[in-house]
């Protein structure tokens, strides 16, 4: 199984037609970044932002 821990991997996943998988991967990544870097670290905050954006996109695609 391919690891989706890198930013490039996360960016690739939605383009591959798996936004739900991208959301799941970002949730895992966020948990890890909070544990390792702390809740206020810029990379943790960026991951939270990306997760919110992909959840919005996923909910729009499900609604359509």
C-alpha positions as CSV (number, residue, x, y, z in Angstrom):
1,X,0.0,0.0,0.0
2,X,1.3,3.4,-0.9
3,X,1.8,5.9,1.9
4,X,-0.1,9.1,1.6
5,X,2.0,11.0,4.1
6,X,3.6,13.4,1.7
7,X,2.0,16.6,0.4
8,X,2.5,15.4,-3.2
9,X,0.7,12.1,-2.4
10,X,-2.2,13.9,-0.8
11,X,-2.4,16.2,-3.8
12,X,-2.4,13.3,-6.2
13,X,-5.2,11.3,-4.4
14,X,-8.1,13.6,-5.2
15,X,-7.0,13.8,-8.8
16,X,-7.1,10.0,-8.9
17,X,-10.8,10.2,-8.1
18,X,-10.6,9.4,-4.4
19,X,-11.5,12.6,-2.4
20,X,-12.9,10.4,0.4
21,X,-9.6,8.7,0.6
22,X,-7.8,12.0,0.6
23,X,-10.0,13.1,3.6
24,X,-9.2,9.9,5.4
25,X,-5.4,10.4,4.8
26,X,-5.5,14.0,5.9
27,X,-7.3,12.9,9.1
28,X,-4.5,10.4,9.8
29,X,-1.9,13.0,8.9
30,X,-3.5,15.6,11.2
31,X,-3.4,13.2,14.1
32,X,0.3,12.4,13.6
33,X,1.2,16.1,13.2
34,X,-0.6,17.1,16.4
35,X,1.2,14.4,18.2
36,X,4.6,15.1,16.8
37,X,4.6,18.8,16.1
38,X,1.9,20.1,18.3
39,X,-1.5,21.7,17.6
40,X,-0.2,25.2,16.9
41,X,2.6,24.2,14.5
42,X,2.3,25.8,11.0
43,X,2.3,22.4,9.3
44,X,-0.4,21.1,11.6
45,X,-2.5,24.2,10.9
46,X,-2.0,23.8,7.2
47,X,-3.2,20.2,7.4
48,X,-6.3,21.3,9.3
49,X,-7.0,23.8,6.6
50,X,-6.6,21.3,3.8
51,X,-8.8,18.8,5.6
52,X,-11.6,21.4,5.9
53,X,-11.3,22.3,2.2
54,X,-11.5,18.6,1.1
55,X,-14.4,17.9,3.4
56,X,-16.3,20.8,1.7
57,X,-15.4,19.5,-1.7
58,X,-16.5,16.0,-0.8
59,X,-19.8,17.1,0.6
60,X,-20.5,19.1,-2.6
61,X,-19.7,16.1,-4.7
62,X,-22.0,13.9,-2.6
63,X,-24.8,16.4,-2.8
64,X,-24.6,16.6,-6.6
